[in-house]
Amino acid sequence: MSEHFKVSSNPHIRSKLNTSGIMLAVIVALLPTAGYGIYHFGARAALVILVTIASTVITEVLFGLYKKKTTVTDLSAVVTGLLLALNLPVSIPFWMAVLGGVFAILVVKELFGGLGQNFMNPALAARCFLLISFPVQMTDFTYDTFTGATPLAALKAEESVNVMDMILGRTAGTIGETSMIAILIGACFLLLLGIIDLRVPGSYIVTFLLFAGLFGGRGLDPAYLSAQLAGGGLMLGAFFMATDYVTRPITVKGQYLYGIFLGLMTGIFRFWGKGAEGVSYAIILGNLLVPLIEKVSRPTPFGYRRHGGQKHEK
């Protein structure tokens, strides 16, 4: 046997990044989106963000006291609260934001074992919980001068939209979904640091564009496809929630399959569903299918070959 082979215990791949470092990078990457949301919607957006983050952090602290183990310093509760806040309308009552934060941490995260054990993205699970429980308040985007329908709702009603306004963020919507530019600035930051890669968001976006071109009714109209990309929570979901380490597949092939599934489901919800959006539900369904995706995309171990669906030693 070659002397170049060395046997050692795991982990075999090491990184200087730890959980708190990754979470801090995500927080920094979300600052442009959060900052634009505050600029766009005013001081109430800042209050919604602060209240939601406070609810997730306090819930994690209190549960940590119960189980006698503090995990709030890993900053994951801050990331969850920030992501949830960016997925809420600015007009939402504060108590609903608090309820969503408590649900995200207590029900979705801590009761399943804490960070790394949750089976779905806590922020998106809380958003879906609020959407089901309070559909009127969660779809009310009326605030100050923004009284019209969201761009996606206008597109679904076959009304014209201003694509440049959608890209810049001069539209109605949730606090963090309006500015495509702000979201992409944060996404580029994470890509440059190597925190995320393009496997999931790339396959997600490309699949959705193909679906929109085939079934959106406008063909490959660049303006229409651009509006579909810039509207709603597609970009925020693709780069900041579909890439969640815990709830995405760990296999390379599985990540591509996962992104394709998300693109298909988002297209089905947007074009054939009752509502105008579908990103949150698509990602949640994708989270539930991750064990199956990992099973079918598991690579063949070194020294084995596949034969008739079974693994055999060479």
N, C-alpha and C positions, 0 to 999 in steps of 0.2 A: 504494500500500500504506500502511496506517496507520502512523504514526510511533510507535505504542505497542509495536510488535513489536521486540524486541531479540534479537539473535543473539549467543550466547556458547557457549564450550566447556563440556562437562559437567565435573563434576556440576551439575545444575540444581536439585536439592533438597539443601540442606545442613542439618546438625544439629550441635549442640554436643556430642552424645554420641559417644564413641568406643568401640572394642571393650571396652577395660578398664572403662570406665564402665558399659556395659551388663552385663558379667559381674559387676561388683561389686554392681549392683542386684539381679541374680538371686540372688547369694549371700546378700544381706541378706534377700530375700524368702523364701529357704529356711530361714532361721534359726528361725522359729517351728516349722516342721515338724521340723527336726533337733533342736531343743531339747525338743520334746514327746517325740520318739522316745527321747532320752536319759533324760528323766524317766520315761517309761513302761517302758522295758526295762532301765534301769540303766547302769552304767559300761561294760559290754561294748559297748553301742551306740556310745558315744563312741569306743571303741577301734577298732571296725569303720570308723567314719567317718574317723578320723585315718589309719588304715592304708591305706584305699582312696584317700584324697586324696594321701597321700604317694606311693603307687605311680604315680598318674597324673602328678603333678608331676615326680617323679624320671625317669620314662620320657621325658617331654617335654624335660627338661634334657639327658639323655644323647643323645637324638636330635638336639637342637639343637647339641650339641658335634660330632656326626658331620657334620651338614650346614652347620656353622659359621654358624648363624643362631639366635639365642635368641628364642623366642616365648612363654616361660613367663610373662612379665610381663603378657600380655593377660588372664590369669586364667581362660582357657577350660579349662585342664587342671584347675583347682580346681573349676570348675562341673561338669565331667564326673565327677570323682571323687566329689563330693558327691551328685550325682544317682544315680550308680551305687550308692553306699553306702545311700541312702534306699530303693533298690529291692532290697536284700538282707535276708534274715532275720538276726536278731541272733545266731543260733547258728552262722552260717557259719564254717568254719575260716578263719583269717586268710590263709593262703596262697592260698585260693581267691579271696578279695577282691583280693589282690595280682595274681593271674593275670588277673582281670577288668579291673583297672585298666590293666595292660600291654596287654591285647588292645584295649581301647577306644582308647588313644592310639596305639599302634604300628601295629596292623593297620587299624583303621577310619579313623583320622584322618591320621596322618603318612604312611603309605605311599600315600595317595591325594592327597597334596599339602599337607596341613595344614589349618588352620582356613579354612573357606569352600569346601573342595574335597571334603570327605567326603560320600558319597552317602547315608548314613543316620546317625541319631543315635548317637554313640559309646557313650553310657551304656546305651541300650537294646539296642544290638547286643551289648555285653558281657554284659548280663543274659541275653539269649537264648542267647548262647554258653555261659554257665554253666548255664542251665536244660537245654540239650541235653546238656552234658557231665556234669553232676552233678545229675540231677533229684531225687535223694533229699535231698541237703543243701540244695538250693535251695527245696524245698517242706516243709522241716522247721521248723515255727514253734513247736516246743516249747521253752519257756524259762521257768524258775522257775514262776510260778503259771499261765502260759499254756500249757495242755496240750491244749486242745480244738482242733477244726477252725476254720479261718477262717470268718468270716460268710458269704462267698460259697460256700464248700464246704457249709456248713449249708443255705443257700438252695437249692443244687442238689440236695441230698438231701431237700428239702422239709421241713426242720426249722425251728422258730421261731427268730428272732433278735431281739435288743434293738436297735432302731433308734437310740435315744438313745445307747447305748453305742458304736455305730458312728460316730455323728456326733462324739461327744466323743473317742473313741479308746481306749476301754477294751476292746479286743479284741486277738486275735492277728493277726499279719500281718507285713509287712516293716517295717523301721525307720521309713520315712517315709509309709506309706500309711494308718495307722490313724486319725489325727485329721483329719476333714474340715474342722473349724473352723480348725485351724492352717494347712492348705493354702490355704483361702480367704483367710485374713489375708494371706498372702504374695502370692496372686494379685491381691487388691485393691490391694496396694502397687504391683505392676507395672502394673496398669491405670491407676492414678492418675498414674504417671510417664510413661505412654504407651509403655512398653517393649513391651507386648503389647496386642492388642485382642481383641474378642470374636468375630471372624469364625470362626476355627478352633475355639476351645473351645466357643463358643455353638452352632454348627452340629453339632459333635461330640456334645455332651450332648443337644441336642434330638432329633437323629436316634436316638441310643441309647434315649432315653426312649420315643419312638414305637415303636421296634422291640421294646422290653421290654413295652410295653403290648399290642402285637399278638401277640407270640409267646412271651411269658414265662409264659403260663398263668394269670396272676392278673388280667388285664385292666388297668384303670387304678387298681388299689388303691394309694392314696397311700403306705401303709406299705411295701409291696413295692417300689415305684419308688424311694422314699427309701433303702431298704436297698441297692438296686442301685447308686444313685449314691454312697452313702457307703462301700460295700464295695470292697475291692481297690484297684487303682491308677488308677481312672478319673479322679478329680479331679487327682491328681498328674500323670498323663500328659496330660490335656487342657490344663492351664494351663502346665506347665513343660517338656514334651517335644514335644508336637504343635506348639507355637508356636515351636520352634527356627527361627531365621532361615534357616539354611543348608539345612535339609532339608524345609521347607514350600514350597509354591508362592509365587511373588512376585506373581502376578496376583490381583486381588480376587475375581473369579469362581472362580478356581482354588482359593483358600483355602476358599470355601464348599463346593466340590465335594470338596475334601480332607477337610474336617470331616465331611461326609455319608458319605464312604467309610469313615472311621475309625469312625463310629457304627455303620454296618452291619456291618463286620467284627468289631467288639467284641461286638455282639449275636450274630453267628453263632458266634464262638468260645465265648461264655459259655453260650448256651442249647442249641446243637447240638453243640458240641465235647466232647471227653472231659474236659478240665480245667474248673475253675471260673472262670478268669481268661482274658483275651484282649487286654488293652490293649497289652502290649509287642509282640506279634506283629502286631496291627492297625496300629500306628504304623510298624513296620519295613516292612510291605507297602506302606503309604501312601508312605513315603519312596521306595521303588523305583518307584512310579508317578508321582512328581512330574513328571518330564520329559514324560510323556504328558498329565498334567493341565494343565500349562502350555501345551502345544501346542494343545489343544482350547479353552483359555480365553483365548488370546492376543487382546487387543483389536485392533480394526481401526485401523491408523495414521491420523493426521490427514491428510485430503486423499484418502483412499482409501475405496472402498465394496466390499462383498463381493457377488459375483455368481456363483452356481453353484459355490460353494466356493473361487473364486479371487478375488484382490485386484486391483482395477482402479483406475487413477488417474482421479480425476474430471476 
